[in-house]
Amino acid sequence: MATGLDWVILRPSVVVGRAGYGGSALFRGLASLPVLPRMDGAGPISVVQLDDVVETVIRMLQPDAPTRLALDLPGPEPMRFESVVAQYRAWLGWRPARVISLPSPIMAVAWRLGDLAGWLGWRAPIGSTGRREMVRGAEGDPGNWTQATGIVPRSLGLALAVEPASVQERWFARLFLLKPLIFAVFGLFWILTGIISIGPGYGIGVELMEKGGADRRRPSWPGAPAARGLGASAGRRSGS
């Protein structure tokens, strides 16, 4: 900021968009649950649309755009977390769900699991960082933003009404929370297979292999570490 260069700092709040990614995916996944989770201690959030943020970036790249300023990019209205989820549920065409408060111990486990998923390379929408942000909240006044760019941020309700949900959005919402469960079960299956094959199931396994024509003198134990390694690698994500 102390240099002579032109600079602009944009600080968006909770960004959601048409595509199911990050917070947008989490809201849709939670909206598919038979109950509406309420997180005690969560601060209000002002949801801002990705299209509005992108339009702001394009405006700021124009030659006549204002420079040397920092702008908060919040949505037009602060909302509670469960209210955002409820709007997504209505958008998906489902009836309102009963609101329940999630106990702190359950949430603590969820945050830790999110951290573990991040350590394994998965871009989990929850974690310790997300917990701190939710407690702090993300709201603000879009007045300076509108004054500097002329952009009036759209509310979540308006943005959802403009693009009604289709069958693919409903399928995505229902399957989103199953994804981590699928990989966890798959990895656990192979890890347990390796443990059982070198432990209580070793004798039975050797007997079955001999019946199939395998030579008992050849070592069969390498298969157990291989199975455990396969199970561990199932939970590890590499690349983007």
Stockholm file with secondary structure:
# STOCKHOLM 1.0

chainA/1-240         MATGLDWVILRPSVVVGRAGYGGSALFRGLASLPVLPRMDGAGPISVVQLDDVVETVIRMLQPDAPTRLALDLPGPEPMRFESVVAQYRAWLGWRPARVISLPSPIMAVAWRLGDLAGWLGWRAPIGSTGRREMVRGAEGDPGNWTQATGIVPRSLGLALAVEPASVQERWFARLFLLKPLIFAVFGLFWILTGIISIGPGYGIGVELMEKGGADRRRPSWPGAPAARGLGASAGRRSGS
#=GR chainA/1-240 SS CCSSSCCEEEEECEEECSSCCTHHHHHHHHHTSSEEEEETTCCCBCEEEHHHHHHHHHHHTSTTSCCSEEEEECCSSCBCHHHHHHHHHHHTTCCCCEEEEECHHHHHHHHHHHHHHHHTTCCCSCSHHHHHHHHHCBCCCTHHHHHHHCCCCCCHHHHHHHSCCCHHHHHHHHHHTHHHHHHHHHHHHHHHHHHHHHTTTHHHHHHHHHHTTCCTTSCCTTHHHHHHHHHHHHTCCCCC
#=GC SS_cons         CCSSSCCEEEEECEEECSSCCTHHHHHHHHHTSSEEEEETTCCCBCEEEHHHHHHHHHHHTSTTSCCSEEEEECCSSCBCHHHHHHHHHHHTTCCCCEEEEECHHHHHHHHHHHHHHHHTTCCCSCSHHHHHHHHHCBCCCTHHHHHHHCCCCCCHHHHHHHSCCCHHHHHHHHHHTHHHHHHHHHHHHHHHHHHHHHTTTHHHHHHHHHHTTCCTTSCCTTHHHHHHHHHHHHTCCCCC
//
